[in-house]
């Protein structure tokens, strides 16, 4: 037989595109359309419905950037359409290739009831099936003219990303607004041909099944009268029946399809627009659930559920019913799909506390899984947090984006820093926006790395990022793929059902130890510095507010601000979303974030101040409140007392220029360039700075990644570097313990104050940058005389070691990594820490000296600022302040302590006398991360702590109040029966044993 494959395949494409799809709506009449443009921000539904619109014709331009237009469409169903299926086709000017990334609409009935959302892949509204003929149609569309930020030529700088700079030029041109007859036979023929055509293209050319399909397609196309597609569609469908009914082979890969709409809580749109995106999507999904009995839809992010509840009560009622039916599934158990690299220990825990509690309170649903398809890598401390929240599974897809190394598993157990293992799945479909294309289904089956021991994977199915969700076409295609020869099988299932099956069939999967590092989007650790600073400061202010409010409540009857703290926590958690905290959103999002963090700081400082004054009482004794988890200046952790003062610092001129700082513990030489050329540990008789090098070195790199400007830094940035060594000023400061350094470069200016505090083995570096560079990367380098094959960086509830070498491509790919408050590197017996108050990105490299006795040195560089132009063309322009400290002679305990110290400055209050700690630990290795009152209002005291040094520890916690009972709990403060023997209580003293990095939560009942 001659090979006519290419001929038939080309014929299929043209007939589908030019004849069959255009025949979906064979009859139509135009609707009358009028529009009212809301001034400013979106208005309430009642106002939009009541407004008096003006006529508008198809083809007219509409929609200023970020505007809202209310369209009223009216018409009458022709009587001759009686008995037919009729839909309104409402095309706002869509580009079908941009679902979620351009204009959208929500359709209402005249009484304000939401009907469904409109987007480029979902333009229809069902009027009747069948209609009687003569029905009056009146619909209202709340249309959002969101501008296209990420266009066909992506990453082009644009000022459309902020309402303040976007202008008023109309963004869209109104297209088809009709009543139309839907030919359901043609609609089914389209899907039949798409499914078999897409399947055929994925089968081997020498496969008999491919040729069977080809012949059936050829026969079906022969049956179509191109001038009467509707009249011949059923005949064409009948010629495909046999190939569509052939069952899959028993060994076929099995896909659990989960309806989904990965909605970014903010990204190329502001938070207020996400509220509306969620309403549109949930309206569509609840309607689809009513029409499709097999369909299951899962939605993550409790914040988005709360938005529906609070802003769209009519939709919420439909959502609640669908949840009760088990069809609309709360997923993930987190407040938002947060970044997991940068949130601190308590914040990561509270993501699960607030997320899981919302679903429990609203629906009685307990989530088993963490659902994070799009998060940019996963910190090594996360597994025990997931477990401590009462969950046991993790799903993500993003690691498939890694540039260098292909991750070796799709289903595995992920082991965290404390040894906790979580059953984890990466969908081999390699997208969280699966649309049931044959290429996607075939890729999932081919790509699945666990063949031979497992055959089950998950496919999140629906348009996402900007929302939209699953479509009726996806469901129809899935029905055809349920059991089809040559294809993986597809079944709609809940995440829990998938994970239970996957774990049962693969009970001993491979194990991956340590962080799940994404070899991409590394610059999200630095972009939008003020957003990151706001997050870090908010986390520590929340710690202070809970600690002092709980202490004051127990000691002084202070009214504990339950509702305020709950609300503020949710605000901070929202801003940890994986496009807000990472700095990858439009300017509008970060402008609002900065203002929000300012409000949060003011409110939390007010709570702290009120609680401390209640504790201090009336008096004139100077007190220092120490919120850090370690004693500082003689003040115990969580207590207030008069500070101890010890020692002094001398500042003297340095031979050859510059100054010397000496406090008897450290002697620091700062040369005439303002660089640290020596940091000598006097007791250890040990130099910190590598020979011939200098610390406090600012380095500037060009920074123009190949794509994803705000997200990425590509390794070639290192090829070019400018050391900023010219100083405008190097002078001793008036405080007698500091040196001031001023530099100018490009259009920017840096002012640094280097301080050696009395009695401390710590050089503090306060840096102010007036930053006006473009596409540049600013680093601060400390080359140290330490031979280290690995270094430690803090992560949630502990620290994680990374190699300093690049032996393999896996290590080389980690050229920019995340730390929290410290990085630490050491030789046996002596080490160095670099601590910070707000930066996350860093790199660590090794160098071999060429002079003297050679040997390896190690350079730590912290990432200060970037200047990408997309999606915010003015990223980080302006004044920034950072605090870092170099701590010579530090062991890991010193690194932990100094990291907390720099983030929790002391507070000074005058009062009657000392304030004893509410809870204290007798071992520095036991770090208390939270002291608070129980969320249920019982008055119980909750204390959370972990082993922070990486070793086993026995410790005693002492409560500063009478204790009537002690319970070990999960993160949601529920008793853990299996942990009853983990503590021994004797009155107010509680003995605990912790393994390395173990997290524990205790609930103390007050007598």
Secondary structure as the mmCIF struct_conf table of DSSP 4:
data_model
#
loop_
_struct_conf.conf_type_id
_struct_conf.id
_struct_conf.beg_label_comp_id
_struct_conf.beg_label_asym_id
_struct_conf.beg_label_seq_id
_struct_conf.end_label_comp_id
_struct_conf.end_label_asym_id
_struct_conf.end_label_seq_id
HELX_RH_AL_P HELX_RH_AL_P1 UNK A 5 UNK A 15
HELX_RH_PI_P HELX_RH_PI_P1 UNK A 16 UNK A 20
HELX_RH_3T_P HELX_RH_3T_P1 UNK A 21 UNK A 23
BEND BEND1 UNK A 24 UNK A 25
STRN STRN1 UNK A 27 UNK A 30
HELX_LH_PP_P HELX_LH_PP_P1 UNK A 31 UNK A 31
STRN STRN2 UNK A 32 UNK A 38
BEND BEND2 UNK A 39 UNK A 41
HELX_LH_PP_P HELX_LH_PP_P2 UNK A 42 UNK A 44
HELX_RH_AL_P HELX_RH_AL_P2 UNK A 45 UNK A 50
BEND BEND3 UNK A 51 UNK A 51
STRN STRN3 UNK A 54 UNK A 55
TURN_TY1_P TURN_TY1_P1 UNK A 58 UNK A 59
STRN STRN4 UNK A 61 UNK A 62
TURN_TY1_P TURN_TY1_P2 UNK A 65 UNK A 66
STRN STRN5 UNK A 67 UNK A 76
HELX_RH_3T_P HELX_RH_3T_P2 UNK A 79 UNK A 81
TURN_TY1_P TURN_TY1_P3 UNK A 82 UNK A 83
BEND BEND4 UNK A 84 UNK A 84
STRN STRN6 UNK A 85 UNK A 90
BEND BEND5 UNK A 92 UNK A 93
TURN_TY1_P TURN_TY1_P4 UNK A 96 UNK A 97
TURN_TY1_P TURN_TY1_P5 UNK A 99 UNK A 100
BEND BEND6 UNK A 101 UNK A 102
STRN STRN7 UNK A 104 UNK A 108
TURN_TY1_P TURN_TY1_P6 UNK A 110 UNK A 111
BEND BEND7 UNK A 112 UNK A 112
STRN STRN8 UNK A 114 UNK A 118
STRN STRN9 UNK A 119 UNK A 119
TURN_TY1_P TURN_TY1_P7 UNK A 120 UNK A 121
STRN STRN10 UNK A 122 UNK A 122
STRN STRN11 UNK A 124 UNK A 129
BEND BEND8 UNK A 130 UNK A 130
BEND BEND9 UNK A 133 UNK A 133
STRN STRN12 UNK A 136 UNK A 145
BEND BEND10 UNK A 149 UNK A 150
BEND BEND11 UNK A 152 UNK A 153
TURN_TY1_P TURN_TY1_P8 UNK A 154 UNK A 155
BEND BEND12 UNK A 159 UNK A 159
TURN_TY1_P TURN_TY1_P9 UNK A 160 UNK A 161
BEND BEND13 UNK A 162 UNK A 162
TURN_TY1_P TURN_TY1_P10 UNK A 163 UNK A 165
BEND BEND14 UNK A 166 UNK A 166
STRN STRN13 UNK A 172 UNK A 173
STRN STRN14 UNK A 177 UNK A 181
HELX_RH_AL_P HELX_RH_AL_P3 UNK A 184 UNK A 202
BEND BEND15 UNK A 203 UNK A 203
TURN_TY1_P TURN_TY1_P11 UNK A 205 UNK A 206
HELX_RH_AL_P HELX_RH_AL_P4 UNK A 208 UNK A 223
TURN_TY1_P TURN_TY1_P12 UNK A 226 UNK A 227
HELX_RH_AL_P HELX_RH_AL_P5 UNK A 229 UNK A 238
TURN_TY1_P TURN_TY1_P13 UNK A 239 UNK A 240
HELX_RH_AL_P HELX_RH_AL_P6 UNK A 241 UNK A 245
HELX_LH_PP_P HELX_LH_PP_P3 UNK A 246 UNK A 249
TURN_TY1_P TURN_TY1_P14 UNK A 250 UNK A 251
STRN STRN15 UNK A 254 UNK A 259
STRN STRN16 UNK A 263 UNK A 263
BEND BEND16 UNK A 265 UNK A 269
HELX_RH_AL_P HELX_RH_AL_P7 UNK A 271 UNK A 291
TURN_TY1_P TURN_TY1_P15 UNK A 293 UNK A 294
STRN STRN17 UNK A 297 UNK A 299
HELX_RH_AL_P HELX_RH_AL_P8 UNK A 302 UNK A 311
HELX_RH_AL_P HELX_RH_AL_P9 UNK A 313 UNK A 324
TURN_TY1_P TURN_TY1_P16 UNK A 325 UNK A 326
BEND BEND17 UNK A 327 UNK A 327
STRN STRN18 UNK A 328 UNK A 330
BEND BEND18 UNK A 332 UNK A 332
BEND BEND19 UNK A 334 UNK A 336
STRN STRN19 UNK A 338 UNK A 338
BEND BEND20 UNK A 340 UNK A 343
HELX_RH_AL_P HELX_RH_AL_P10 UNK A 345 UNK A 363
STRN STRN20 UNK A 369 UNK A 371
TURN_TY1_P TURN_TY1_P17 UNK A 373 UNK A 374
BEND BEND21 UNK A 376 UNK A 376
STRN STRN21 UNK A 378 UNK A 378
TURN_TY1_P TURN_TY1_P18 UNK A 380 UNK A 381
HELX_RH_AL_P HELX_RH_AL_P11 UNK A 382 UNK A 388
TURN_TY1_P TURN_TY1_P19 UNK A 389 UNK A 390
STRN STRN22 UNK A 393 UNK A 395
HELX_RH_3T_P HELX_RH_3T_P3 UNK A 398 UNK A 401
BEND BEND22 UNK A 403 UNK A 404
BEND BEND23 UNK A 408 UNK A 408
BEND BEND24 UNK A 410 UNK A 410
STRN STRN23 UNK A 411 UNK A 415
TURN_TY1_P TURN_TY1_P20 UNK A 417 UNK A 418
BEND BEND25 UNK A 419 UNK A 419
STRN STRN24 UNK A 421 UNK A 425
TURN_TY1_P TURN_TY1_P21 UNK A 428 UNK A 429
BEND BEND26 UNK A 432 UNK A 433
STRN STRN25 UNK A 434 UNK A 434
HELX_RH_AL_P HELX_RH_AL_P12 UNK A 438 UNK A 447
TURN_TY1_P TURN_TY1_P22 UNK A 449 UNK A 453
STRN STRN26 UNK A 456 UNK A 461
BEND BEND27 UNK A 462 UNK A 462
STRN STRN27 UNK A 463 UNK A 463
STRN STRN28 UNK A 465 UNK A 466
STRN STRN29 UNK A 469 UNK A 469
HELX_RH_AL_P HELX_RH_AL_P13 UNK A 472 UNK A 480
TURN_TY1_P TURN_TY1_P23 UNK A 481 UNK A 483
TURN_TY1_P TURN_TY1_P24 UNK A 485 UNK A 486
BEND BEND28 UNK A 487 UNK A 487
STRN STRN30 UNK A 489 UNK A 492
HELX_RH_AL_P HELX_RH_AL_P14 UNK A 495 UNK A 505
TURN_TY1_P TURN_TY1_P25 UNK A 507 UNK A 508
STRN STRN31 UNK A 511 UNK A 513
BEND BEND29 UNK A 514 UNK A 514
STRN STRN32 UNK A 516 UNK A 516
BEND BEND30 UNK A 519 UNK A 520
HELX_RH_3T_P HELX_RH_3T_P4 UNK A 522 UNK A 525
TURN_TY1_P TURN_TY1_P26 UNK A 526 UNK A 526
BEND BEND31 UNK A 527 UNK A 528
HELX_RH_AL_P HELX_RH_AL_P15 UNK A 529 UNK A 556
HELX_RH_AL_P HELX_RH_AL_P16 UNK A 562 UNK A 574
TURN_TY1_P TURN_TY1_P27 UNK A 575 UNK A 576
STRN STRN33 UNK A 577 UNK A 577
TURN_TY1_P TURN_TY1_P28 UNK A 578 UNK A 583
BEND BEND32 UNK A 585 UNK A 585
HELX_RH_AL_P HELX_RH_AL_P17 UNK A 587 UNK A 616
BEND BEND33 UNK A 618 UNK A 619
STRN STRN34 UNK A 621 UNK A 626
BEND BEND34 UNK A 628 UNK A 630
STRN STRN35 UNK A 632 UNK A 632
TURN_TY1_P TURN_TY1_P29 UNK A 633 UNK A 634
STRN STRN36 UNK A 635 UNK A 635
HELX_LH_PP_P HELX_LH_PP_P4 UNK A 636 UNK A 636
TURN_TY1_P TURN_TY1_P30 UNK A 637 UNK A 638
STRN STRN37 UNK A 639 UNK A 641
HELX_LH_PP_P HELX_LH_PP_P5 UNK A 642 UNK A 644
STRN STRN38 UNK A 650 UNK A 653
HELX_LH_PP_P HELX_LH_PP_P6 UNK A 654 UNK A 654
TURN_TY1_P TURN_TY1_P31 UNK A 655 UNK A 656
BEND BEND35 UNK A 657 UNK A 658
STRN STRN39 UNK A 659 UNK A 662
BEND BEND36 UNK A 664 UNK A 665
STRN STRN40 UNK A 666 UNK A 670
TURN_TY1_P TURN_TY1_P32 UNK A 672 UNK A 673
BEND BEND37 UNK A 674 UNK A 674
STRN STRN41 UNK A 676 UNK A 681
TURN_TY1_P TURN_TY1_P33 UNK A 682 UNK A 685
STRN STRN42 UNK A 686 UNK A 687
STRN STRN43 UNK A 689 UNK A 689
HELX_LH_PP_P HELX_LH_PP_P7 UNK A 690 UNK A 690
TURN_TY1_P TURN_TY1_P34 UNK A 691 UNK A 692
STRN STRN44 UNK A 695 UNK A 695
BEND BEND38 UNK A 696 UNK A 696
STRN STRN45 UNK A 697 UNK A 702
BEND BEND39 UNK A 706 UNK A 707
TURN_TY1_P TURN_TY1_P35 UNK A 709 UNK A 711
HELX_RH_3T_P HELX_RH_3T_P5 UNK A 715 UNK A 719
BEND BEND40 UNK A 720 UNK A 720
STRN STRN46 UNK A 722 UNK A 724
BEND BEND41 UNK A 728 UNK A 728
STRN STRN47 UNK A 729 UNK A 732
TURN_TY1_P TURN_TY1_P36 UNK A 734 UNK A 735
BEND BEND42 UNK A 736 UNK A 737
STRN STRN48 UNK A 738 UNK A 745
TURN_TY1_P TURN_TY1_P37 UNK A 746 UNK A 747
STRN STRN49 UNK A 748 UNK A 756
TURN_TY1_P TURN_TY1_P38 UNK A 758 UNK A 759
BEND BEND43 UNK A 761 UNK A 761
STRN STRN50 UNK A 763 UNK A 771
BEND BEND44 UNK A 774 UNK A 775
STRN STRN51 UNK A 776 UNK A 784
BEND BEND45 UNK A 785 UNK A 785
BEND BEND46 UNK A 789 UNK A 789
STRN STRN52 UNK A 790 UNK A 795
TURN_TY1_P TURN_TY1_P39 UNK A 796 UNK A 797
STRN STRN53 UNK A 798 UNK A 803
BEND BEND47 UNK A 804 UNK A 805
BEND BEND48 UNK A 807 UNK A 808
HELX_RH_AL_P HELX_RH_AL_P18 UNK A 809 UNK A 812
TURN_TY1_P TURN_TY1_P40 UNK A 813 UNK A 813
BEND BEND49 UNK A 815 UNK A 816
STRN STRN54 UNK A 817 UNK A 818
BEND BEND50 UNK A 820 UNK A 821
STRN STRN55 UNK A 822 UNK A 827
TURN_TY1_P TURN_TY1_P41 UNK A 828 UNK A 829
STRN STRN56 UNK A 830 UNK A 836
BEND BEND51 UNK A 837 UNK A 838
STRN STRN57 UNK A 841 UNK A 848
BEND BEND52 UNK A 850 UNK A 851
TURN_TY1_P TURN_TY1_P42 UNK A 852 UNK A 853
STRN STRN58 UNK A 856 UNK A 866
BEND BEND53 UNK A 870 UNK A 871
TURN_TY1_P TURN_TY1_P43 UNK A 873 UNK A 876
STRN STRN59 UNK A 878 UNK A 888
TURN_TY1_P TURN_TY1_P44 UNK A 889 UNK A 889
HELX_RH_AL_P HELX_RH_AL_P19 UNK A 892 UNK A 903
BEND BEND54 UNK A 904 UNK A 904
STRN STRN60 UNK A 907 UNK A 911
BEND BEND55 UNK A 912 UNK A 913
STRN STRN61 UNK A 915 UNK A 915
BEND BEND56 UNK A 918 UNK A 918
STRN STRN62 UNK A 919 UNK A 921
BEND BEND57 UNK A 922 UNK A 922
TURN_TY1_P TURN_TY1_P45 UNK A 924 UNK A 925
STRN STRN63 UNK A 926 UNK A 933
TURN_TY1_P TURN_TY1_P46 UNK A 935 UNK A 936
BEND BEND58 UNK A 937 UNK A 938
STRN STRN64 UNK A 941 UNK A 947
BEND BEND59 UNK A 949 UNK A 951
STRN STRN65 UNK A 953 UNK A 959
BEND BEND60 UNK A 960 UNK A 961
STRN STRN66 UNK A 963 UNK A 969
TURN_TY1_P TURN_TY1_P47 UNK A 971 UNK A 972
BEND BEND61 UNK A 973 UNK A 973
STRN STRN67 UNK A 975 UNK A 975
HELX_RH_3T_P HELX_RH_3T_P6 UNK A 977 UNK A 982
STRN STRN68 UNK A 983 UNK A 986
TURN_TY1_P TURN_TY1_P48 UNK A 987 UNK A 988
STRN STRN69 UNK A 989 UNK A 994
TURN_TY1_P TURN_TY1_P49 UNK A 996 UNK A 997
STRN STRN70 UNK A 999 UNK A 1006
#
